[in-house]
Amino acid sequence: MTTQVREPARARAVLSTEDFRLLQEAVLFYLRAHEDAPGTAKFSNLYHRLGSATRR
């Protein structure tokens, strides 16, 4: 009796490039609406990280 060894399934992307663009647009909308709010630096960093993800 032989045992078959199965290869692990390939990892699939959870988010598409279009999803990253939509998220980036939503974060930009938030940034513009809350320019003076504390914590916007974190959202600004997220915005830029999402932008770099769409250029890959």
N, C-alpha and C positions, 0 to 999 in steps of 0.2 A: 504494500500500500504506500503510495507516495503522497506527500503533503504538498499542496501548492502554496507557494509564498506569494501573497498579493502585494503589489506595490501600493504605497499609500496614495490616496486620491490627491490630485493636484489642487493646490490652494487656489481658490477663486477670489477675485477682487470683490470686496463688499460694496464699495462705492465706485461709480463710474466717473469719468472725467467730467461729464455734465453735472453730476452730483456735486463735485468740488466747486464747479463754477456757480451753481445755485447757492451753495453754502457761503461762498465768498461774497456773493451779491447780498445775501441776507445779513451777513456780518457788517458789510459796508453800510447798509441801510441803518442798522443799529448804531454804528459809529456816528453817522451823521445826525441821528436823532438824539444821541446822548454824548455830545462832544465834551461837555464839562463834567460828566459823571466820573466818580472815582472808579478805578478798575478798567478804564477804557484802553489802557496800555496793553492789557492782556488780550483784548479783542483785536487791537491793532496788530499785535504779533500773530494772532490766529489768522487774520486776514492775509497777512504776507505769507504765512506758511501754506495756506490754501492756494495762493497764487503760484507758489513754487511747485506745488503738487500737480497743478494743471499743465505745467510746462515740461513735465517729465515724459 
